């Protein structure tokens, strides 16, 4: 799978995703760190990437199914804590995305 990681999440998340066999790029890497939500949404759509974000605004921007959206509903966390939190949920997240789910809210 291909992922676009939004600004509120660390670039290290891309490495975590790559270790699991996925393509991942952070908005910082492609010059979109200060871009509008709409510009980031358009990039996810163009690239065929699932957008990974903590930003609730993307819930409405993705309609109707412009791109898959992985909405992480976790608080601020260190890179290690975020990796641990995701690891515990990743099998289910991955299964939903592989099954074609376009909106995955992760708590």
N, C-alpha and C positions, 0 to 999 in steps of 0.2 A: 504494500500500500504506500501511497504518497501522502505526506503530511506537511502542512504549513503551520508553524508554531508562532502564535501571536506574542506581542511585546510583553504582556504581563507574566509570561512564563520564561524561564531561563533558557539560554541557548544550549545549555547542557542537556536539556530534554531531547534535542535533536540527536545527540550522541546515544542517548538511552534508546531511542526509537531505532536508530541505525543498527545498534547491537542486536536488535530483534529482527533484523532483516528488512527493514522498511527504508524508504527514501524519506528524508526529512530536511527541511530548511527553515531557519528562523527568519522572521521579517527583517531583522538586523542585517543578515547576510545578503539580502537582495534590495537593500536601500529603502525598505518600507517601515522602518522603526517609527517614524513620525507621521506615517500616512494615515489617512482617514479610514474609518471602519469600512466604508464602501470600497475604497481602493484595495484594501486587504481582501475583502470578500470577492471582488472581481478577479484578483490574482488567484485565489483558491479555485474559483470557477474555471478560469482559463487553463490552469495547470492540472485540473482534475484531481486536486488535493483535498483531503479532509482537513478542515481548519481546526486547530486545537487552541482553545482559549478559555479564559475565565470571564470574559466579557459578555454580559447578558444581551448587549445590543445586537450581537450576531444571531440571536434567536429569530428576530424579525427580518434581518437582512438576508437570511438564507432562504426565505420563502419565495416561491414554492420550490423547494429542493434544488437550489442553485448549486449547492455543494454539500458534502457531508460535514457535520459539525459535531465535534467532540467537546462538550462543555464541561470543564473541570470545575466542580463546586467545592474546592478545598480552600482553606485559608492560606495565608502566607506560610511558606515552608522553605527550609533549606533544600538544596539540590538533593541531598541524601534522603531527607524526609519525603520529598516529592516522589523520588524513585521508589521508595518503600511503599508509599501510599498507592502508586500506580501499579506496582508489581502485584499487589494483593487483588487488584481488580482487572488486570490486563487480559487474562484469558477470556473473560466475559465480554469486555470491550471489543476485543479482536473478533470474537465470534459474531457479535452484533454487526460490526462493520462488514465482515465477510458475507454475512447473510443479506446485505443490502440496506441495512438500517442507515438512514441519513441524518438522524438526530440522536445522539447518545449523551444523556446527562449522567455524569459520574459524581456520586456523593461518597 
